Structure formats: structure tokens, C-alpha cells
Amino acid sequence: MARFKGLVVLIVLMVGSMTFGQTLAVLKYGGGGDWYSNPTALPNLIKFCNDNIQTSLNPKADTAEIGLDLYEYPYLYMTGHGNVYFSPEEAKTLKTYLMAGGFLHVDDNYGMRPYLESALKTVFPNQSLTALPKDHPIFKGPYPFPNGLPKIHEHDGLPPQALGIEIDGRLVLLFTFECDLGDGWEDPQIHNDPEAVRQTALKMGANIMSYVFKN
């Protein structure tokens, strides 16, 4: 119990201030979905944030499984195309991590939504993903997005959606849907996005990172 309390204090301190060398992580999850998609996305976002919004993040992102090690990371990036599964113990750990100050960003790489919504019911059985309003702080800065989440890739041609779960007024989980920020963060030769599109994706990512460290 003493170790667990210490971990909770650690994550609160990590989220509360930009300590040099903090490390972000890609979340490895069960169910068979390709959690390893977009391998260059998070390192590129980290570099953009360090260069442009005065973060001092570890340039190398980790891979994290759901366990006590989650408390080392103020931000988790989760992506993929398919099935998502959390065991009962993983669901409990993930909920505790988020309630203690952690942040999970789920970026749909295409086809993930029904599986994610089912898995999240094991984490937050009494809560559902809800749309973020366009005046949410995550869209205000450091780069303004007055129209909300930008469209990066077409997918089904539907409007991009930013959905989330809040606890006590703090956004703890962000689901970016019909947008594919991660594809925009990747190395330019992978998807051949115009530089303006990549910059839009990276700026939105920087806003997410800024929110994580200020809340």
C-alpha cells in the first residue's frame, strides 16, 4: 500500500510540472489490435513540442503495458485499427492511473471506435465518451483551433470528432476520431501529407500536450 501511495504522489507531481526529461509512452494493449501503428508519430510530436512550446521531454518514447509502470508516464498514446481488450485488472489499473492524474490519448487509426467503446465500459462503466465543445481549453492554445479538431486524413469522409471522458472537470481521456492525428505526426514520406497538414496535426498535438501538463 505504501508503494502504491508513493506512485500516486509521483504521477501527480509529474503532471503538475514540466520536469526535465519526462518520458511519454505508447500504450500496448490486448485484443489483437495493431497498437504499434505509427511508430514515428510520438517521437516527432515530442520533437515538435520541445522545439516550439518549451517542453523538455525525453526524445525517446517508451512502450508501456498496463501495470504499475503506467505511473511513470504523464501521457499515454494509444492507436490502432482493430480490437481492444482490457482485463478486469488492467481496467482497474487504468482507471486508477487516470483518476490519479494520468492522461490517455486514443487516436483512431481507422476502425477502432466500436472496440474501444466496449473496452472503456470496463474502465468507466457509468460514463461514456462525450463530444468536446469547440471552446474547450484543448483547442485554445498554444495554437488556436476555433473550429475544434482538424481533419488530417479522410477515412470515411465524416467530420473529425474530439470525444472525451472527464473526472471532476479534468479531461483524462481524449479520443480523436475521423481525424488521424498520428498519421499527420509521422515522418513526411510515410503518408506524403503536405507540410501544412503535418504542421496542423503537430500543432493540435502540442495543444494536447500543453493541456496535459497544465491540468
ZIWOSUL-V108513 format. One record per residue. PHI is phi as a letter, one per 20 degrees, with the letter a starting at -180 (* if undefined). NEAR is the number of other ideal C-beta (glycine too) atoms within 12 Angstrom. Layout:
PHI&NEAR  PHI&NEAR
//
This chain:
*&7  f&8  f&11  f&16  f&14  f&15  f&26  f&24  f&17  f&26  f&33  f&21  f&20  f&31  f&32  f&18  b&16  e&24  f&19  g&13  m&16  f&32  d&30  d&42  b&36  e&37  e&43  e&28  c&41  e&24  o&25  n&15  f&30  e&24  f&35  e&24  f&32  l&36  f&22  e&24  f&39  f&42  g&29  f&35  f&43  g&34  f&26  f&34  f&37  f&25  e&16  c&21  c&28  m&16  e&33  c&19  e&38  g&25  f&21  d&17  e&30  e&26  d&23  c&32  e&25  f&38  a&23  f&24  f&22  g&40  f&34  e&27  c&40  f&42  b&46  d&41  d&44  c&47  b&40  q&35  d&27  c&25  f&21  c&40  c&25  d&33  f&19  g&15  f&17  f&28  f&25  f&21  f&30  f&39  f&30  f&27  g&41  f&41  f&28  e&32  p&32  f&39  b&41  d&46  d&44  d&45  d&49  f&42  e&39  p&28  n&22  e&36  g&31  f&19  f&31  f&41  f&24  f&20  f&37  f&36  f&21  e&28  e&37  c&28  f&15  d&11  c&21  c&19  f&31  c&20  f&21  e&30  f&20  f&20  e&15  f&27  g&26  f&37  e&31  e&21  a&21  f&26  d&26  f&19  c&30  f&14  e&16  n&27  f&39  f&34  e&29  d&37  c&33  f&17  l&24  e&17  m&9  e&17  f&18  f&34  c&29  d&40  d&33  b&36  c&35  d&27  c&24  l&12  n&11  d&25  f&33  d&37  c&40  d&44  d&37  e&48  c&37  l&29  c&42  m&42  g&47  g&45  f&37  f&40  f&47  f&32  g&20  g&20  f&9  f&19  d&27  l&14  f&29  g&13  g&13  f&14  f&26  f&33  f&23  f&31  f&40  f&39  f&32  f&43  f&50  f&36  f&39  f&52  f&42  f&30  f&34  g&41  e&29  d&23  c&26
//
